[in-house]
């Protein structure tokens, strides 16, 4: 299923309810250069409420994700500087892939399109995670149509959910995110 705003807000509420401190700072875990992240989450800071929900869903599914204001709370993204760009480039290099969170805010972000291009050039494991109001179908516009997209579905014959990478040209081609991050491509089902 394409994740919608309601589902992500529920996940954010669940994440907050599991913490003693209900603030954003309670999610902070500092960047560890010895650690490789599964995904770098490219998003607009204006969508931080959604990002908490996504952080929770990815974590429950077993993924280690990098989110700048969670893992690098001192990083200044308010202006474009060479220092900030160098730090972000290093964080993308420490990640197996990048997920671009597609919302109305990400299209006007100073950083999201740049991060997408850097990751695509670095390791070619880039996907789009659309957050929809109510739609159940995603078709990326312009350059977002070049990349596969993520859906969140129940794992067959299991009681857990996971993220699935779908080919935009043929949505019947898909693969579980963990396999895609290891270099496998979607198969037709």
PAVEX-162106 format. One record per atom (N, C-alpha, C): residue in one letter; atom name; x, z, y. Coordinates in steps of 0.1 Angstrom, whole numbers, plus 2048, in hexadecimal, padded with zeros to 3 digits. Example, Ala and Ser with C-alpha at 12.3 -4.5 7.8 and 13.67 -1.06 7.14 Angstrom:
% residues 2
("A","N",(884,84E,7C7))
("A","CA",(87B,84E,7D3))
("A","C",(884,84E,7DF))
("S","N",(880,847,7EA))
("S","CA",(889,847,7F5))
("S","C",(881,84F,800))
This chain:
% residues 189
("X","N",(808,800,7F4))
("X","CA",(800,800,800))
("X","C",(809,800,80C))
("X","N",(804,7F9,816))
("X","CA",(80B,7F9,823))
("X","C",(808,807,829))
("X","N",(812,80E,82E))
("X","CA",(810,81B,833))
("X","C",(808,81A,841))
("X","N",(7FE,822,842))
("X","CA",(7F7,822,84F))
("X","C",(7FA,82F,856))
("X","N",(7F6,830,863))
("X","CA",(7F9,83B,86C))
("X","C",(7F3,848,866))
("X","N",(7E7,847,861))
("X","CA",(7E0,853,85B))
("X","C",(7E8,859,850))
("X","N",(7ED,851,846))
("X","CA",(7F4,855,83B))
("X","C",(802,85C,83F))
("X","N",(808,856,849))
("X","CA",(815,85B,84D))
("X","C",(813,868,855))
("X","N",(809,869,85D))
("X","CA",(806,876,864))
("X","C",(803,881,85A))
("X","N",(7FC,87E,84F))
("X","CA",(7FA,888,844))
("X","C",(807,88C,83E))
("X","N",(810,883,83C))
("X","CA",(81D,886,836))
("X","C",(825,88F,83F))
("X","N",(824,88C,84C))
("X","CA",(82B,894,856))
("X","C",(826,8A2,857))
("X","N",(819,8A4,856))
("X","CA",(813,8B1,855))
("X","C",(817,8B9,849))
("X","N",(818,8B2,83E))
("X","CA",(81D,8B8,831))
("X","C",(82B,8BC,833))
("X","N",(833,8B4,839))
("X","CA",(842,8B7,83B))
("X","C",(843,8C3,843))
("X","N",(83C,8C4,84E))
("X","CA",(83C,8CF,857))
("X","C",(837,8DC,851))
("X","N",(82D,8DB,848))
("X","CA",(827,8E7,842))
("X","C",(831,8ED,838))
("X","N",(83B,8E5,833))
("X","CA",(845,8EA,82A))
("X","C",(851,8F1,830))
("X","N",(851,8F1,83D))
("X","CA",(85C,8F7,845))
("X","C",(857,903,84C))
("X","N",(860,90D,84D))
("X","CA",(85D,919,855))
("X","C",(85B,916,864))
("X","N",(865,90E,869))
("X","CA",(865,90A,877))
("X","C",(85E,8FD,878))
("X","N",(853,8FC,87F))
("X","CA",(84B,8F0,880))
("X","C",(850,8E6,88A))
("X","N",(85C,8E7,88F))
("X","CA",(861,8DE,89A))
("X","C",(869,8D3,894))
("X","N",(86C,8C9,89C))
("X","CA",(875,8BE,898))
("X","C",(883,8C2,894))
("X","N",(888,8CC,89B))
("X","CA",(895,8D1,898))
("X","C",(897,8D7,88A))
("X","N",(88C,8DB,884))
("X","CA",(88D,8E1,877))
("X","C",(890,8D6,86C))
("X","N",(890,8C9,870))
("X","CA",(893,8BF,867))
("X","C",(8A2,8BB,868))
("X","N",(8A9,8C0,872))
("X","CA",(8B7,8BC,874))
("X","C",(8C0,8BF,869))
("X","N",(8C7,8B5,864))
("X","CA",(8D2,8B6,85A))
("X","C",(8DD,8AD,860))
("X","N",(8E8,8B3,862))
("X","CA",(8F3,8AB,869))
("X","C",(8F9,8A1,860))
("X","N",(8FD,896,866))
("X","CA",(903,88B,860))
("X","C",(90F,88F,858))
("X","N",(911,88A,84C))
("X","CA",(91C,88D,843))
("X","C",(923,880,840))
("X","N",(930,87E,844))
("X","CA",(937,872,842))
("X","C",(93A,870,833))
("X","N",(939,87A,82B))
("X","CA",(93C,879,81D))
("X","C",(92F,874,816))
("X","N",(924,874,81D))
("X","CA",(917,871,817))
("X","C",(914,862,819))
("X","N",(90F,85C,80F))
("X","CA",(909,84E,811))
("X","C",(8FA,850,811))
("X","N",(8F4,84A,81B))
("X","CA",(8E5,84B,81C))
("X","C",(8DF,83E,815))
("X","N",(8D3,840,80F))
("X","CA",(8CC,835,809))
("X","C",(8C8,82B,814))
("X","N",(8C1,831,81E))
("X","CA",(8BC,829,829))
("X","C",(8BF,82E,837))
("X","N",(8C2,826,840))
("X","CA",(8C3,829,84E))
("X","C",(8B5,825,853))
("X","N",(8AE,82F,85A))
("X","CA",(8A0,82C,85F))
("X","C",(8A1,828,86D))
("X","N",(89F,81C,870))
("X","CA",(89F,816,87D))
("X","C",(891,817,883))
("X","N",(88F,81E,88E))
("X","CA",(882,821,893))
("X","C",(883,824,8A2))
("X","N",(878,824,8A9))
("X","CA",(877,828,8B7))
("X","C",(875,837,8B7))
("X","N",(87C,83E,8C0))
("X","CA",(87A,84C,8C1))
("X","C",(86C,850,8C5))
("X","N",(865,847,8CB))
("X","CA",(857,849,8CF))
("X","C",(84E,84B,8C2))
("X","N",(853,847,8B7))
("X","CA",(84C,848,8AA))
("X","C",(851,854,8A2))
("X","N",(857,85E,8A8))
("X","CA",(85D,869,8A1))
("X","C",(853,870,898))
("X","N",(846,871,89C))
("X","CA",(83C,877,893))
("X","C",(83B,870,886))
("X","N",(83B,862,887))
("X","CA",(83A,85A,87A))
("X","C",(847,85C,872))
("X","N",(852,85D,879))
("X","CA",(85F,85E,872))
("X","C",(860,86B,86A))
("X","N",(85A,876,86F))
("X","CA",(85A,882,867))
("X","C",(852,880,85A))
("X","N",(847,879,85B))
("X","CA",(83F,876,84F))
("X","C",(847,86D,845))
("X","N",(84D,863,84A))
("X","CA",(855,85A,842))
("X","C",(861,861,83C))
("X","N",(868,869,844))
("X","CA",(873,872,83E))
("X","C",(86E,879,832))
("X","N",(862,87F,833))
("X","CA",(85C,887,828))
("X","C",(85A,87E,81C))
("X","N",(853,873,81E))
("X","CA",(850,86A,813))
("X","C",(85D,865,80C))
("X","N",(867,861,814))
("X","CA",(873,85C,80E))
("X","C",(87A,867,806))
("X","N",(87A,873,80C))
("X","CA",(881,87E,806))
("X","C",(87A,882,7F8))
("X","N",(86D,883,7F9))
("X","CA",(866,886,7EC))
("X","C",(868,87C,7E2))
("X","N",(86A,86F,7E6))
("X","CA",(86C,864,7DC))
("X","C",(87B,864,7D7))
("X","N",(883,86D,7DD))
("X","CA",(891,86E,7D8))
("X","C",(89B,866,7E0))
("X","N",(898,862,7EC))
("X","CA",(8A1,85A,7F4))
("X","C",(8A8,863,7FF))
("X","N",(8B4,860,802))
("X","CA",(8BC,867,80C))
("X","C",(8BC,85E,818))
("X","N",(8B5,861,823))
("X","CA",(8B4,858,82E))
("X","C",(8BB,85E,83B))
("X","N",(8C0,854,843))
("X","CA",(8C6,858,84F))
("X","C",(8BD,855,85A))
("X","N",(8BA,85F,863))
("X","CA",(8B2,85E,86F))
("X","C",(8BA,864,87A))
("X","N",(8BD,85C,884))
("X","CA",(8C7,860,88E))
("X","C",(8C4,86E,894))
("X","N",(8B8,871,899))
("X","CA",(8B5,87D,8A0))
("X","C",(8B4,889,896))
("X","N",(8B3,886,889))
("X","CA",(8B3,891,87F))
("X","C",(8C2,894,87B))
("X","N",(8C9,889,878))
("X","CA",(8D7,88B,872))
("X","C",(8E2,88B,87D))
("X","N",(8DF,886,889))
("X","CA",(8E8,886,894))
("X","C",(8E1,88B,8A1))
("X","N",(8DC,897,8A1))
("X","CA",(8D4,89B,8AD))
("X","C",(8DA,89A,8BA))
("X","N",(8E8,89A,8BB))
("X","CA",(8EF,899,8C8))
("X","C",(8F1,88B,8CC))
("X","N",(8ED,881,8C4))
("X","CA",(8EF,873,8C7))
("X","C",(8E6,86F,8D3))
("X","N",(8EB,869,8DD))
("X","CA",(8E4,865,8E9))
("X","C",(8DF,857,8E7))
("X","N",(8D3,854,8E5))
("X","CA",(8CE,847,8E3))
("X","C",(8C6,842,8EF))
("X","N",(8C6,84A,8FA))
("X","CA",(8BE,847,906))
("X","C",(8C4,83B,90D))
("X","N",(8D1,839,90C))
("X","CA",(8D7,82D,913))
("X","C",(8E0,826,909))
("X","N",(8E2,819,90B))
("X","CA",(8EA,812,902))
("X","C",(8F9,813,907))
("X","N",(901,819,8FE))
("X","CA",(90F,81B,901))
("X","C",(917,816,8F5))
("X","N",(924,813,8F7))
("X","CA",(92D,80F,8ED))
("X","C",(92F,81A,8E3))
("X","N",(930,826,8E8))
("X","CA",(932,832,8DF))
("X","C",(926,834,8D5))
("X","N",(91A,833,8DB))
("X","CA",(90E,835,8D2))
("X","C",(90D,82A,8C8))
("X","N",(90F,81D,8CD))
("X","CA",(90F,812,8C4))
("X","C",(919,813,8B8))
("X","N",(925,818,8BB))
("X","CA",(92F,81A,8B1))
("X","C",(92A,824,8A7))
("X","N",(924,82F,8AC))
("X","CA",(91F,83A,8A3))
("X","C",(914,834,89A))
("X","N",(90B,82D,89F))
("X","CA",(900,827,898))
("X","C",(905,81D,88D))
("X","N",(90F,815,891))
("X","CA",(915,80B,888))
("X","C",(91B,813,87C))
("X","N",(922,81E,87F))
("X","CA",(928,826,874))
("X","C",(91D,82B,86B))
("X","N",(912,830,870))
("X","CA",(907,836,868))
("X","C",(901,82B,860))
("X","N",(8FF,81F,865))
("X","CA",(8FA,814,85D))
("X","C",(903,811,852))
("X","N",(910,811,854))
("X","CA",(91A,80E,84A))
("X","C",(91A,819,83F))
("X","N",(915,825,842))
("X","CA",(914,830,838))
("X","C",(907,82F,831))
("X","N",(8FF,825,833))
("X","CA",(8F2,824,82C))
("X","C",(8F2,817,823))
("X","N",(8EB,818,818))
("X","CA",(8E9,80D,80F))
("X","C",(8E0,802,815))
("X","N",(8D7,805,81E))
("X","CA",(8CE,7FC,824))
("X","C",(8C8,801,830))
("X","N",(8BF,7F9,836))
("X","CA",(8B9,7FD,843))
("X","C",(8AA,7FA,841))
("X","N",(8A2,803,846))
("X","CA",(893,801,847))
("X","C",(88F,801,855))
("X","N",(88A,7F6,85A))
("X","CA",(886,7F4,868))
("X","C",(877,7F9,868))
("X","N",(874,803,86F))
("X","CA",(866,808,870))
("X","C",(85F,800,87B))
("X","N",(856,7F8,876))
("X","CA",(84F,7EE,87F))
("X","C",(842,7F4,885))
("X","N",(843,7F7,892))
("X","CA",(837,7FC,89A))
("X","C",(838,7F4,8A7))
("X","N",(82E,7F6,8AF))
("X","CA",(82E,7F1,8BD))
("X","C",(83A,7F6,8C5))
("X","N",(83E,802,8C2))
("X","CA",(849,808,8C9))
("X","C",(857,802,8C5))
("X","N",(858,7FF,8B9))
("X","CA",(866,7FA,8B4))
("X","C",(869,7EC,8BA))
("X","N",(85F,7E5,8BD))
("X","CA",(861,7D7,8C3))
("X","C",(866,7D8,8D1))
("X","N",(864,7E4,8D8))
("X","CA",(869,7E5,8E6))
("X","C",(875,7EF,8E6))
("X","N",(87A,7F3,8DB))
("X","CA",(886,7FC,8DA))
("X","C",(893,7F5,8DE))
("X","N",(89B,7FD,8E5))
("X","CA",(8A9,7F8,8E8))
("X","C",(8B1,7F6,8DC))
("X","N",(8AF,7FE,8D2))
("X","CA",(8B8,7FE,8C7))
("X","C",(8B3,7F7,8BA))
("X","N",(8A7,7F8,8B7))
("X","CA",(8A2,7F3,8AA))
("X","C",(8A6,7E5,8A6))
("X","N",(8A3,7DB,8AF))
("X","CA",(8A8,7CD,8AB))
("X","C",(8B7,7CC,8A9))
("X","N",(8BE,7D3,8B1))
("X","CA",(8CD,7D3,8B0))
("X","C",(8D1,7D9,8A2))
("X","N",(8CB,7E4,89E))
("X","CA",(8CE,7EB,891))
("X","C",(8CB,7E2,886))
("X","N",(8C0,7DB,887))
("X","CA",(8BC,7D1,87C))
("X","C",(8C6,7C6,87A))
("X","N",(8CB,7C1,885))
("X","CA",(8D5,7B6,885))
("X","C",(8E2,7BB,87F))
("X","N",(8E6,7C7,883))
("X","CA",(8F3,7CD,87F))
("X","C",(8F2,7CF,86F))
("X","N",(8E7,7D5,86B))
("X","CA",(8E6,7D8,85C))
("X","C",(8E5,7CB,854))
("X","N",(8DE,7C1,859))
("X","CA",(8DD,7B4,852))
("X","C",(8EB,7AE,851))
("X","N",(8F3,7AF,85B))
("X","CA",(900,7A9,85A))
("X","C",(90A,7B1,852))
("X","N",(907,7BE,851))
("X","CA",(910,7C7,849))
("X","C",(90E,7C7,83A))
("X","N",(901,7C8,836))
("X","CA",(8FF,7C9,827))
("X","C",(8F2,7C2,822))
("X","N",(8EC,7BB,82B))
("X","CA",(8E1,7B2,826))
("X","C",(8D6,7BA,81F))
("X","N",(8D4,7C6,820))
("X","CA",(8C9,7CE,81A))
("X","C",(8C1,7D4,826))
("X","N",(8B8,7CC,82B))
("X","CA",(8B0,7CF,836))
("X","C",(8A1,7CD,832))
("X","N",(899,7D6,835))
("X","CA",(88B,7D4,832))
("X","C",(882,7DA,83E))
("X","N",(876,7D6,83E))
("X","CA",(86D,7DA,849))
("X","C",(863,7E3,843))
("X","N",(861,7EE,84A))
("X","CA",(856,7F8,846))
("X","C",(84C,7F8,851))
("X","N",(841,7F0,84E))
("X","CA",(836,7EF,859))
("X","C",(82E,7FC,858))
("X","N",(82A,800,864))
("X","CA",(820,80B,865))
("X","C",(814,805,86C))
("X","N",(809,804,865))
("X","CA",(7FD,7FD,86A))
("X","C",(7F3,807,86E))
("X","N",(7EA,803,877))
("X","CA",(7DF,80B,87A))
("X","C",(7D5,80C,86F))
("X","N",(7D1,801,869))
("X","CA",(7C8,801,85E))
("X","C",(7C9,7F5,855))
("X","N",(7D1,7EB,859))
("X","CA",(7D3,7DF,851))
("X","C",(7D9,7E2,843))
("X","N",(7D7,7D9,83A))
("X","CA",(7DC,7DB,82C))
("X","C",(7E6,7D0,829))
("X","N",(7E8,7C7,832))
("X","CA",(7F1,7BB,830))
("X","C",(7FB,7BA,83C))
("X","N",(807,7B8,839))
("X","CA",(812,7B6,843))
("X","C",(818,7A9,842))
("X","N",(819,7A2,84E))
("X","CA",(820,796,84F))
("X","C",(829,798,85C))
("X","N",(836,799,85A))
("X","CA",(83F,79B,865))
("X","C",(840,78F,86E))
("X","N",(840,792,87B))
("X","CA",(840,788,885))
("X","C",(84F,785,889))
("X","N",(851,778,88C))
("X","CA",(85F,773,890))
("X","C",(869,778,886))
("X","N",(874,77E,88B))
("X","CA",(87F,782,882))
("X","C",(87C,78C,878))
("X","N",(871,794,87A))
("X","CA",(86D,79E,870))
("X","C",(868,798,864))
("X","N",(863,78B,865))
("X","CA",(85F,784,859))
("X","C",(86A,77F,850))
("X","N",(876,781,854))
("X","CA",(881,77D,84C))
("X","C",(885,787,841))
("X","N",(880,793,842))
("X","CA",(884,79E,83A))
("X","C",(879,7A3,830))
("X","N",(87C,7A8,825))
("X","CA",(872,7AE,81C))
("X","C",(86C,7BB,823))
("X","N",(861,7BF,81E))
("X","CA",(85A,7CB,824))
("X","C",(857,7D5,819))
("X","N",(855,7E1,81E))
("X","CA",(853,7ED,815))
("X","C",(844,7F0,814))
("X","N",(840,7F3,808))
("X","CA",(833,7F9,805))
("X","C",(836,806,7FE))
("X","N",(82C,80F,7FE))
("X","CA",(82D,81C,7F8))
("X","C",(822,81D,7EE))
("X","N",(826,81D,7E1))
("X","CA",(81C,81C,7D6))
("X","C",(820,826,7CB))
("X","N",(816,829,7C3))
("X","CA",(818,831,7B7))
("X","C",(821,82A,7AD))
("X","N",(82A,831,7A6))
("X","CA",(832,82B,79C))
("X","C",(82A,82A,78F))
("X","N",(82A,81F,789))
("X","CA",(822,81C,77D))
("X","C",(824,827,772))
("X","N",(819,82C,76E))
("X","CA",(818,836,763))
("X","C",(81F,843,767))
("X","N",(821,846,773))
("X","CA",(827,852,778))
("X","C",(81E,859,783))
("X","N",(821,865,785))
("X","CA",(819,86C,790))
("X","C",(821,86D,79D))
("X","N",(82A,863,79F))
("X","CA",(831,864,7AC))
("X","C",(830,856,7B3))
("X","N",(832,857,7C0))
("X","CA",(832,84B,7C8))
("X","C",(841,848,7CC))
("X","N",(842,83B,7CF))
("X","CA",(850,836,7D3))
("X","C",(84E,82A,7DC))
("X","N",(859,826,7E2))
("X","CA",(858,81A,7EB))
("X","C",(85C,80E,7E3))
("X","N",(855,803,7E6))
("X","CA",(857,7F6,7DF))
("X","C",(85B,7EB,7EA))
("X","N",(864,7E3,7E7))
("X","CA",(869,7D9,7EF))
("X","C",(862,7CC,7EB))
("X","N",(85A,7C6,7F5))
("X","CA",(853,7BA,7F2))
("X","C",(858,7AE,7FA))
("X","N",(859,7A2,7F4))
("X","CA",(85D,796,7FA))
("X","C",(851,791,803))
("X","N",(854,78F,810))
("X","CA",(849,78B,819))
("X","C",(844,77D,816))
("X","N",(84C,774,810))
("X","CA",(847,767,80C))
("X","C",(83F,767,800))
("X","N",(840,771,7F7))
("X","CA",(838,772,7EB))
("X","C",(837,781,7E8))
("X","N",(82C,787,7ED))
("X","CA",(82B,796,7EB))
("X","C",(829,79A,7DC))
("X","N",(828,790,7D3))
("X","CA",(828,794,7C5))
("X","C",(836,796,7BF))
("X","N",(840,793,7C8))
("X","CA",(84E,796,7C4))
("X","C",(851,7A3,7CB))
("X","N",(854,7AD,7C2))
("X","CA",(858,7BA,7C7))
("X","C",(861,7C2,7BD))
("X","N",(867,7CC,7C3))
("X","CA",(870,7D5,7BB))
("X","C",(870,7E3,7C1))
("X","N",(872,7ED,7B9))
("X","CA",(873,7FA,7BE))
("X","C",(87F,7FB,7C7))
("X","N",(87E,803,7D2))
("X","CA",(888,804,7DC))
("X","C",(896,808,7D6))
("X","N",(896,811,7CD))
("X","CA",(8A3,816,7C8))
("X","C",(8AB,80B,7C1))
("X","N",(8A4,802,7BA))
("X","CA",(8AB,7F7,7B3))
("X","C",(8B0,7EC,7BE))
("X","N",(8A7,7EA,7C8))
("X","CA",(8AB,7E1,7D3))
("X","C",(8B7,7E5,7DA))
("X","N",(8B8,7F3,7DC))
("X","CA",(8C4,7F8,7E3))
("X","C",(8D1,7F6,7DB))
("X","N",(8CF,7F5,7CE))
("X","CA",(8DB,7F2,7C5))
("X","C",(8DE,7E4,7C4))
("X","N",(8D7,7DB,7CB))
("X","CA",(8DA,7CD,7CB))
("X","C",(8D1,7C4,7C4))
("X","N",(8C7,7C9,7BD))
("X","CA",(8BD,7C1,7B6))
("X","C",(8B3,7BB,7BF))
("X","N",(8AD,7B0,7BC))
("X","CA",(8A4,7A9,7C4))
("X","C",(896,7AA,7BE))
("X","N",(88B,7A9,7C6))
("X","CA",(87E,7A9,7C1))
("X","C",(87B,79F,7B6))
("X","N",(873,7A3,7AD))
("X","CA",(86E,79A,7A2))
("X","C",(860,797,7A3))
("X","N",(85B,78C,79E))
("X","CA",(84D,788,79F))
("X","C",(846,790,794))
("X","N",(83A,796,798))
("X","CA",(832,79E,78E))
("X","C",(824,798,78D))
